[in-house]
Every structure is written in C-alpha cells, then in structure tokens.
Amino acid sequence: MMIQFNTDNVISGNRERMQPFEKLIADQLSRFSEYITRIEVHLGDENSHKQGTNDIRCMLEARLEGFQPVAVTNHAGDQHYAVKGAIDKMKSVLDTKLSKLRNH
C-alpha cells in the first residue's frame, strides 16, 4: 500500500513531519492492505494563518483494486486529530464496502 501526501502552502509536508502519519495510516489500515493500492492524504489549513477551531482538514482517498476510489474528510483542531478522525471514518467506510462485497 503506497501512501502519498499532499499539503497546502500553510502545512509543511516534509518527510520528517509526515512519517508519523504514514506509520499511523499504515498500521490502522493494514487489515485492508490486500484491497488498497494507494492512499492519498490531503492536509490543509482551511483558514490559513488565522486562529480557529477545527480548521485543519484531512481528506483520505483510498484507491481500491478493481473499484472506484473511496474518500472521507475530517476536520479537527490539529493535524494529528484530523488524520486520526479521517482514518476512523475510512475504516468504517471500508468495513461497510468490503462486507457487502463478501456477502455477495
């Protein structure tokens, strides 16, 4: 499973800062790894340098082999919670999608 990061001009997307998120995503979504070819992570600060609550957006897009991509979005006050919330949403979506597949 390949993980690709995309950040806006406010959030630094350097390798050192993204590595903990990459590990978290890989660990949390490992049970789906046989279906996922790539995860795209889009991190952005929706109101730039202004202070605000829940202004960090994380969008995860899972590319599934043989299926249309699945995407979820989560907003939080910091990057860690935005990514963690998006992972939880993605697990729920993938559980639903793949359980329907197994039942057919």
Backbone as ProteinMPNN parsed JSONL, in Angstrom:
{"seq_chain_A": "MMIQFNTDNVISGNRERMQPFEKLIADQLSRFSEYITRIEVHLGDENSHKQGTNDIRCMLEARLEGFQPVAVTNHAGDQHYAVKGAIDKMKSVLDTKLSKLRNH", "coords_chain_A": {"N_chain_A": [[0.858, -1.173, 0.0], [0.776, 2.018, -1.024], [1.452, 5.26, 0.234], [0.617, 8.538, -0.237], [1.332, 11.939, 0.256], [-0.22, 15.125, 0.256], [-0.02, 18.522, 0.732], [-1.157, 21.799, 1.733], [-0.105, 25.244, 1.187], [0.334, 26.184, 3.738], [0.686, 24.152, 5.615], [3.479, 22.259, 6.352], [4.875, 19.807, 4.358], [7.039, 18.076, 4.69], [9.207, 15.186, 4.736], [9.988, 14.226, 7.328], [8.027, 15.282, 9.035], [5.728, 14.071, 8.081], [6.113, 11.367, 8.355], [5.329, 10.099, 10.91], [2.533, 10.168, 10.561], [2.258, 8.607, 8.291], [3.038, 6.095, 9.259], [1.021, 5.705, 11.194], [-1.282, 5.617, 9.556], [-0.676, 3.405, 7.902], [-0.512, 1.363, 9.852], [-3.11, 1.421, 11.018], [-4.788, 0.88, 8.845], [-3.964, -1.547, 7.936], [-5.274, -4.029, 7.83], [-6.787, -3.857, 5.584], [-5.043, -3.9, 3.529], [-4.704, -5.701, 1.406], [-6.6, -4.953, -0.404], [-6.244, -2.246, -0.914], [-4.516, -0.146, -3.07], [-3.326, 2.331, -3.094], [-3.089, 5.124, -0.884], [-4.154, 8.39, -0.697], [-3.34, 11.317, 0.942], [-4.608, 14.328, 1.91], [-3.786, 17.221, 3.366], [-4.762, 20.2, 4.898], [-4.977, 23.65, 5.922], [-7.757, 25.297, 6.567], [-8.399, 27.977, 7.093], [-6.105, 29.387, 6.788], [-3.571, 31.339, 8.213], [-5.038, 32.31, 10.306], [-6.477, 32.075, 13.573], [-8.528, 29.438, 14.749], [-11.134, 27.042, 15.391], [-11.182, 23.58, 14.685], [-10.081, 23.826, 12.073], [-8.267, 22.448, 10.564], [-8.067, 20.327, 7.88], [-8.367, 17.002, 6.85], [-8.268, 14.903, 4.194], [-8.765, 11.703, 3.145], [-8.112, 9.482, 0.572], [-8.783, 6.415, -0.677], [-7.494, 4.174, -2.933], [-8.853, 1.513, -4.4], [-8.25, -1.753, -5.509], [-9.681, -2.602, -8.502], [-12.033, -1.209, -8.009], [-13.974, 1.845, -7.641], [-12.428, 4.836, -6.344], [-12.464, 5.603, -2.804], [-13.393, 8.159, -0.609], [-12.887, 10.148, 2.319], [-13.467, 12.797, 4.675], [-12.183, 14.764, 7.334], [-12.388, 17.146, 9.941], [-10.458, 18.965, 12.297], [-8.861, 20.333, 15.259], [-6.096, 20.106, 15.22], [-3.353, 18.647, 13.332], [-2.855, 15.915, 13.938], [-5.269, 14.949, 15.144], [-7.004, 15.45, 13.053], [-6.076, 13.696, 11.064], [-6.3, 11.226, 12.433], [-9.075, 11.106, 12.912], [-9.994, 10.996, 10.258], [-8.91, 8.554, 9.486], [-10.39, 6.814, 11.139], [-12.952, 7.205, 10.057], [-12.466, 6.249, 7.475], [-11.91, 3.545, 7.969], [-14.432, 2.694, 8.789], [-15.972, 3.125, 6.451], [-14.647, 1.408, 4.648], [-14.998, -1.052, 5.942], [-17.797, -1.348, 5.692], [-18.103, -1.292, 2.855], [-16.503, -3.481, 2.014], [-17.598, -5.585, 3.474], [-20.093, -5.82, 2.29], [-19.27, -6.681, -0.179], [-18.197, -9.185, 0.456], [-20.502, -10.522, 1.224], [-21.867, -10.992, -1.074]], "CA_chain_A": [[0.0, 0.0, 0.0], [1.544, 3.251, -1.143], [0.805, 6.408, 0.872], [1.086, 9.78, -0.863], [0.881, 13.119, 0.982], [-0.372, 16.412, -0.409], [-0.318, 19.552, 1.724], [-1.309, 23.139, 1.178], [1.076, 26.087, 1.399], [0.448, 26.529, 5.153], [1.179, 22.971, 6.319], [4.716, 21.726, 5.795], [4.725, 18.403, 4.004], [8.332, 17.402, 4.584], [9.216, 13.747, 5.058], [10.079, 14.004, 8.771], [6.742, 15.61, 9.665], [4.666, 13.181, 7.602], [6.423, 9.971, 8.664], [4.441, 9.525, 11.936], [1.201, 9.981, 9.984], [2.359, 7.475, 7.375], [3.045, 4.893, 10.09], [-0.309, 5.581, 11.776], [-2.206, 5.195, 8.495], [-0.326, 2.031, 7.516], [-0.889, 0.464, 10.943], [-4.556, 1.383, 11.227], [-5.486, 0.347, 7.668], [-3.232, -2.732, 7.473], [-6.162, -5.16, 7.545], [-7.369, -3.653, 4.257], [-3.923, -3.709, 2.604], [-4.826, -6.519, 0.202], [-7.53, -4.287, -1.32], [-5.821, -0.869, -1.174], [-3.269, 0.022, -3.811], [-2.721, 3.611, -2.718], [-3.829, 6.082, -0.061], [-3.743, 9.783, -0.87], [-3.647, 12.124, 2.12], [-4.619, 15.757, 1.612], [-3.856, 18.002, 4.606], [-4.828, 21.637, 4.647], [-5.482, 24.565, 6.943], [-8.813, 25.956, 5.801], [-8.454, 29.439, 7.232], [-4.724, 29.861, 6.681], [-2.848, 31.673, 9.435], [-5.955, 32.784, 11.337], [-6.828, 31.11, 14.608], [-9.882, 28.926, 14.635], [-11.286, 25.664, 15.846], [-11.481, 22.604, 13.644], [-9.758, 24.392, 10.771], [-7.375, 21.56, 9.838], [-8.85, 19.353, 7.122], [-7.661, 15.843, 6.317], [-9.064, 14.109, 3.283], [-8.116, 10.458, 2.759], [-8.695, 8.832, -0.592], [-8.253, 5.06, -0.835], [-7.63, 3.581, -4.263], [-9.083, 0.085, -4.211], [-8.032, -2.527, -6.722], [-10.893, -3.045, -9.17], [-13.195, -0.419, -7.589], [-13.834, 3.297, -7.625], [-11.806, 5.329, -5.107], [-13.318, 5.957, -1.681], [-12.8, 9.31, 0.067], [-13.504, 10.671, 3.54], [-12.88, 14.056, 5.138], [-12.361, 15.046, 8.754], [-11.883, 18.431, 10.411], [-10.06, 18.96, 13.71], [-8.062, 21.481, 15.689], [-4.685, 19.93, 14.875], [-3.125, 17.667, 12.273], [-2.974, 14.547, 14.441], [-6.682, 14.6, 15.309], [-7.627, 15.451, 11.727], [-5.693, 12.445, 10.412], [-6.879, 10.118, 13.195], [-10.516, 11.072, 12.627], [-10.182, 10.545, 8.876], [-8.627, 7.117, 9.479], [-11.55, 6.134, 11.728], [-14.024, 7.25, 9.064], [-12.097, 5.375, 6.36], [-12.101, 2.166, 8.413], [-15.872, 2.437, 8.78], [-16.408, 3.042, 5.056], [-14.089, 0.198, 4.053], [-15.702, -2.187, 6.561], [-19.111, -1.439, 5.057], [-17.951, -1.631, 1.441], [-15.943, -4.82, 1.83], [-18.531, -6.594, 3.998], [-21.093, -6.018, 1.243], [-18.604, -7.464, -1.212], [-18.076, -10.565, 0.948], [-21.84, -11.116, 1.336], [-22.43, -11.288, -2.406]], "C_chain_A": [[0.901, 1.232, 0.0], [0.762, 4.39, -0.487], [1.445, 7.676, 0.332], [0.484, 10.965, -0.12], [0.832, 14.335, 0.074], [-0.749, 17.424, 0.663], [-0.497, 20.887, 1.037], [-0.056, 23.956, 1.496], [1.258, 26.52, 2.853], [1.063, 25.375, 5.943], [2.411, 22.441, 5.603], [4.56, 20.236, 5.553], [6.043, 17.667, 3.911], [8.259, 15.98, 5.139], [9.195, 13.477, 6.562], [8.745, 14.261, 9.471], [5.64, 14.645, 9.278], [4.901, 11.725, 7.99], [5.562, 9.386, 9.794], [3.018, 9.281, 11.423], [1.19, 8.776, 9.044], [2.311, 6.161, 8.155], [1.66, 4.647, 10.69], [-1.31, 5.059, 10.75], [-1.946, 3.747, 8.109], [-0.749, 1.029, 8.587], [-2.406, 0.305, 11.046], [-5.318, 0.761, 10.056], [-4.851, -0.942, 7.153], [-4.157, -3.903, 7.131], [-6.851, -5.041, 6.186], [-6.296, -3.632, 3.167], [-4.021, -4.565, 1.34], [-5.764, -5.888, -0.829], [-7.042, -2.907, -1.756], [-4.514, -0.849, -1.945], [-2.553, 1.302, -3.406], [-3.672, 4.404, -1.836], [-3.274, 7.468, -0.375], [-4.244, 10.571, 0.333], [-3.542, 13.583, 1.706], [-4.821, 16.506, 2.925], [-3.866, 19.472, 4.267], [-5.38, 22.396, 5.837], [-6.486, 25.461, 6.238], [-8.916, 27.458, 5.987], [-7.062, 30.025, 7.416], [-4.111, 30.156, 8.038], [-3.753, 32.216, 10.54], [-6.207, 31.681, 12.353], [-8.268, 30.661, 14.402], [-9.94, 27.503, 15.149], [-11.67, 24.789, 14.665], [-11.211, 23.131, 12.238], [-8.755, 23.558, 9.976], [-8.22, 20.472, 9.183], [-7.929, 18.234, 6.643], [-8.64, 15.077, 5.444], [-8.226, 12.885, 2.917], [-8.864, 9.876, 1.57], [-8.01, 7.478, -0.752], [-8.545, 4.585, -2.249], [-7.703, 2.068, -4.071], [-8.945, -0.639, -5.537], [-9.363, -3.031, -7.28], [-12.156, -2.264, -8.819], [-12.919, 1.07, -7.738], [-13.159, 3.736, -6.326], [-12.864, 5.7, -4.064], [-12.636, 7.105, -0.949], [-13.609, 9.696, 1.297], [-12.762, 11.954, 3.933], [-13.164, 14.219, 6.621], [-11.731, 16.39, 9.071], [-11.555, 18.323, 11.893], [-9.201, 20.183, 13.991], [-6.576, 21.345, 15.427], [-4.542, 18.772, 13.887], [-3.343, 16.236, 12.748], [-4.438, 14.114, 14.546], [-7.421, 14.599, 13.973], [-7.332, 14.139, 11.002], [-6.345, 11.258, 11.111], [-8.38, 9.99, 12.928], [-10.814, 10.58, 11.223], [-9.911, 9.045, 8.758], [-9.824, 6.344, 10.033], [-12.722, 6.104, 10.745], [-13.736, 6.294, 7.909], [-12.284, 3.907, 6.746], [-13.575, 1.789, 8.364], [-16.393, 2.253, 7.353], [-15.908, 1.75, 4.414], [-14.727, -1.058, 4.639], [-17.042, -2.418, 5.879], [-18.994, -1.925, 3.621], [-17.485, -3.071, 1.25], [-16.82, -5.917, 2.434], [-19.651, -6.853, 3.013], [-20.528, -6.886, 0.135], [-18.525, -8.938, -0.804], [-19.432, -11.276, 1.0], [-22.451, -11.478, 0.0], [-21.761, -12.453, -3.028]], "O_chain_A": [[1.687, 1.443, 0.923], [-0.457, 4.472, -0.638], [2.657, 7.867, 0.429], [-0.725, 11.007, 0.112], [1.713, 14.55, -0.759], [-1.696, 17.206, 1.418], [-0.05, 21.087, -0.092], [0.928, 23.425, 2.009], [2.255, 27.168, 3.169], [1.872, 25.601, 6.843], [2.387, 22.204, 4.396], [4.158, 19.493, 6.448], [6.164, 16.722, 3.132], [7.361, 15.637, 5.907], [8.466, 12.599, 7.022], [8.378, 13.536, 10.395], [4.714, 14.419, 10.056], [3.966, 10.925, 7.955], [5.093, 8.256, 9.652], [2.376, 8.303, 11.806], [0.221, 8.018, 9.01], [1.621, 5.223, 7.755], [1.178, 3.514, 10.697], [-2.096, 4.159, 11.048], [-2.879, 2.952, 7.999], [-1.285, -0.033, 8.268], [-2.918, -0.81, 11.149], [-6.382, 0.175, 10.255], [-5.165, -1.385, 6.048], [-3.849, -4.688, 6.233], [-7.432, -6.009, 5.695], [-6.606, -3.375, 2.003], [-3.472, -4.19, 0.304], [-5.724, -6.253, -2.004], [-7.386, -2.444, -2.844], [-3.526, -1.457, -1.532], [-1.323, 1.352, -3.378], [-4.889, 4.364, -2.011], [-2.063, 7.686, -0.323], [-5.419, 10.5, 0.695], [-2.504, 14.02, 1.209], [-5.892, 16.437, 3.527], [-3.074, 19.938, 3.447], [-6.141, 21.864, 6.645], [-6.111, 26.289, 5.408], [-9.463, 28.149, 5.128], [-6.875, 31.024, 8.11], [-4.132, 29.301, 8.923], [-3.261, 32.551, 11.618], [-6.154, 30.496, 12.024], [-9.111, 31.427, 13.934], [-8.913, 26.845, 15.318], [-12.392, 25.215, 13.764], [-12.005, 22.916, 11.323], [-8.421, 23.907, 8.844], [-8.992, 19.784, 9.852], [-6.852, 18.487, 6.102], [-9.704, 14.658, 5.898], [-7.102, 13.022, 2.434], [-10.092, 9.792, 1.57], [-6.795, 7.41, -0.939], [-9.689, 4.592, -2.702], [-6.742, 1.432, -3.638], [-9.461, -0.191, -6.561], [-10.079, -3.786, -6.622], [-13.242, -2.616, -9.279], [-11.779, 1.492, -7.936], [-13.308, 3.065, -5.305], [-13.994, 6.059, -4.397], [-11.434, 7.045, -0.691], [-14.835, 9.588, 1.321], [-11.602, 12.162, 3.576], [-14.237, 13.862, 7.106], [-10.674, 16.733, 8.542], [-12.275, 17.675, 12.653], [-8.863, 20.954, 13.093], [-5.858, 22.345, 15.41], [-5.487, 18.021, 13.644], [-3.95, 15.432, 12.04], [-4.801, 13.032, 14.085], [-8.363, 13.828, 13.787], [-8.224, 13.541, 10.401], [-6.887, 10.375, 10.448], [-8.889, 8.885, 12.739], [-11.771, 9.835, 11.011], [-10.6, 8.345, 8.016], [-10.228, 5.332, 9.459], [-13.405, 5.087, 10.622], [-14.636, 5.613, 7.418], [-12.764, 3.112, 5.938], [-13.924, 0.686, 7.944], [-17.164, 1.332, 7.083], [-16.661, 1.073, 3.715], [-14.972, -2.023, 3.916], [-17.382, -3.549, 5.529], [-19.693, -2.852, 3.212], [-18.024, -3.795, 0.412], [-16.794, -7.055, 1.966], [-20.121, -7.985, 2.9], [-21.23, -7.729, -0.423], [-18.76, -9.828, -1.621], [-19.5, -12.495, 0.84], [-23.449, -12.196, -0.053], [-22.108, -12.84, -4.144]]}, "name": "protein", "num_of_chains": 1, "seq": "MMIQFNTDNVISGNRERMQPFEKLIADQLSRFSEYITRIEVHLGDENSHKQGTNDIRCMLEARLEGFQPVAVTNHAGDQHYAVKGAIDKMKSVLDTKLSKLRNH"}
